């Protein structure tokens, strides 16, 4: 008998499964690496953009904080000054208003009065210069005031209805009214002790 000897190695079909598996794993790993690189670069650009925004917002915050501090300190000081001023300047004004009205001559118009720390500024319309001098004399004789001075005197024409151009004779016959600004100094001793309300 002849022995059957085969010295050639036996060939078997290799399975293609490991190649497919490895190639699939390689593709998945490549996709994951690509995704991570994409996330890295987008987050890096977002980080630089957000860093710039943070710097601008920090700068704005510091500016607004400085403005707030400045305004709070200004308001705080002005509030204290206001309270001090009101405490030091508080006095009854009704007797002064009544006095300035009762001393007015007839045919006059009291436009306004402004109370200051020591004075009252009065604006009155008068018909004649004589009325102005009478009113100043009355203010000087009043117990409520120690002094009265005229600041300004200006004249104005009364216009009723439509404005008509006047002839020189009509302008000469028409007497203008006078608007006068007067400063009267308050007598606080009389106002505090002898003021009638």
C-alpha positions, 0 to 999 in steps of 0.5 A: 500500500502506498501511503497518502502523504500530502506535504502541502499545507492544508488551505482553509478559507479564512473568514472575512469577519475580522477584517470587516469588524476592524474596518468598522471599528476604525470607521467608528473611531474615525467618526468619533475623533472627527466629531471630537475635533469638530466640538473642540474647534467650535468650543474654542471659537465659542470660548474666544467669542464669549471671552470677548463678550465677558470682557465688554460686559465686565467693562460695562459693569464697572462703568455702571458701578462707578456711575451708580456710586457717583450718583449715590454719593451725589444724591446722599450729599444733596439730600443732606444739604436739602434737609439742612437747608429746609431746617434752617430756612423754614418760615411761614410764608402765608403772612408774607403773601398776604402782606405783599397782596394787601400793600398793592395799589389798585389796578396792579397785578401780582405776577409771581413771588419766589421765596429765598433764604432771606428774601422774597422776589416779587414780580408785579405789573403797575400802571404808572411809575408813581404806583411803583414808588408807592408800593416800595414805600409801603414795603419799607414801612411794613413790619414784615420787611426790613428792606425793599429794592427794585431789580428791574423795570420794563414796560410793555403794551397791553394788546387786547384782541387783534394787533393793530398798527398804531399811528405815532399820535396813538402810541403817544397817547397810550400809556404802557404798563410796567413790569417790576421785579422787587426783592424784599428782605424778610424781618424774621424777628417780626415774622416769628414773634408778631406774625398774624395768620 
